[in-house]
């Protein structure tokens, strides 16, 4: 198997690096390409992000890939699949939002969060992702100070336009699975179960790819095996 681990566009590739190392130890390929920073996209975010990342994935080899998307990366998967030359064998969403074709991120967000972020915007920018959390929350999710500093080093202000842009048409196709890490993504996980996707639940938290990589990697590996068997059918 060849896993391509997709970090949230609000975060950085550090999210997946320890998981990728664990997966390689299990004898499979695992890559952690980086999306272009949102602050470096003028408009057409979905197209620009997908085109850039597809070039990086295709350049690394022509084998079929299993896409593993965390958090906000789930919405970008259909655009990425359309841009890739490499065939996509399966998709695993990890505490991720589902694609929302024709809708913006704001259209799918809870109204209170949408209002809070809109009020916090200045000059067309939102605060970096760590600024979305109440005091002390990030410290509880990532207790290791050095690891937390490395996480924060990858963050930056976020363009409001990204959250206002409607996602292109297209949905997930082929074998899919959902790995739920936190209660915040129960609705997304339930939507996956309603689609009869393979599913697993770990009692961890949203940033567990950083803090519990062995457990997360084990579940991704197992789901990848399940989906490969399903594809062979």
Secondary structure as GFF3:
##gff-version 3
##sequence-region A 1 233
A	DSSP	beta_strand	2	6	.	.	.	ID=ss1
A	DSSP	alpha_helix	14	25	.	.	.	ID=ss2
A	DSSP	beta_strand	29	31	.	.	.	ID=ss3
A	DSSP	three_ten_helix	38	40	.	.	.	ID=ss4
A	DSSP	alpha_helix	45	59	.	.	.	ID=ss5
A	DSSP	beta_strand	65	70	.	.	.	ID=ss6
A	DSSP	three_ten_helix	71	76	.	.	.	ID=ss7
A	DSSP	alpha_helix	77	83	.	.	.	ID=ss8
A	DSSP	beta_strand	88	94	.	.	.	ID=ss9
A	DSSP	alpha_helix	105	108	.	.	.	ID=ss10
A	DSSP	alpha_helix	111	120	.	.	.	ID=ss11
A	DSSP	beta_strand	125	126	.	.	.	ID=ss12
A	DSSP	three_ten_helix	129	132	.	.	.	ID=ss13
A	DSSP	alpha_helix	137	141	.	.	.	ID=ss14
A	DSSP	alpha_helix	145	153	.	.	.	ID=ss15
A	DSSP	beta_strand	158	159	.	.	.	ID=ss16
A	DSSP	alpha_helix	160	164	.	.	.	ID=ss17
A	DSSP	beta_strand	175	180	.	.	.	ID=ss18
A	DSSP	three_ten_helix	183	185	.	.	.	ID=ss19
A	DSSP	alpha_helix	186	194	.	.	.	ID=ss20
A	DSSP	beta_strand	198	201	.	.	.	ID=ss21
A	DSSP	alpha_helix	208	211	.	.	.	ID=ss22
A	DSSP	alpha_helix	213	232	.	.	.	ID=ss23
###
